[in-house]
């Protein structure tokens, strides 16, 4: 969008805000399976002119089925971690046969989604420092959650 010659006189920040607003409008319309009259009414309330509303609704109608399929594939709730397993991996040599002696952790998160059951596990490798950083951030998140629920 920022490279379009027709839009180069417009402030990039304004373009980003407009793009985000249009994407949000499309997403919400698809999520609520809004019909054209509801979308038109909403856009009229936003003071858009009739020509732009008609053009928006025409493009939305053309892509509505694909949008609903895409939104359906995303799911409605985030993944839920049900279990964690880990193991220590100790790399003795690298590809060039140089000695490295680098320990790392292989972490596997067992996850599921309440909409569709289980998903493939999420696995990653990290150093001791990265693992300590992750644990610290998880502890901070848990404390924030505790504070939020106590209010």
PyMOL commands that set and color helices and strands:
alter all, ss='L'
color gray80, all
select helices_A, chain A and resi 5-7+12-31+36-45+50-74+128-150
alter helices_A, ss='H'
color red, helices_A
select strands_A, chain A and resi 80-93+99-113+117-118+122-126
alter strands_A, ss='S'
color yellow, strands_A
deselect
rebuild
show_as cartoon
